Amino acid sequence: MDWSTIEARWHEYRAAAKRQWDKLSEQQLRGTAGKREYVVRRVQEAYALTAQEAEQQVSTWQERQIDRLAPAANGG
């Protein structure tokens, strides 16, 4: 999943981010506006991680995301 898609549709991906990083409040997630560097910084702060650890967590989460508006595999 390309991050620009996640950022453009952040309102759709925010719930998945909240499930991943439950220490982040809705307000904190909303405040990032889906900007990757802000998400990484919030994760780093909330979980007392190094910048590299936070970046890895966000990268792993990003890889698991799907295009929420893509048609289903069965064509529907």
C-alpha positions, 0 to 999 in steps of 0.5 A, spaced: 500 500 500 502 506 497 502 511 503 499 517 499 493 512 498 493 512 506 494 519 507 488 521 502 484 516 505 486 517 512 479 517 515 478 510 513 485 508 515 485 511 522 481 505 525 486 500 523 491 505 526 488 505 532 487 498 533 495 497 532 497 503 537 491 503 542 495 508 546 494 513 541 488 517 542 483 519 536 485 526 537 492 524 536 491 520 530 486 525 527 491 530 528 496 527 524 492 528 518 495 521 515 502 524 514 507 519 515 512 522 519 507 525 524 504 518 525 511 515 526 513 521 531 506 519 535 508 512 535 515 513 537 512 518 543 507 513 545 511 507 546 518 510 548 521 507 541 527 509 538 525 513 531 528 507 527 523 502 531 517 507 530 519 507 523 519 499 522 512 499 526 509 504 521 512 500 515 510 493 517 503 496 519 503 499 512 504 493 508 498 490 512 493 495 509 489 494 503 486 499 498 479 499 502 476 502 496 478 496 491 473 492 488 473 485 491 477 479 488 471 476 485 469 482 481 464 485 486 
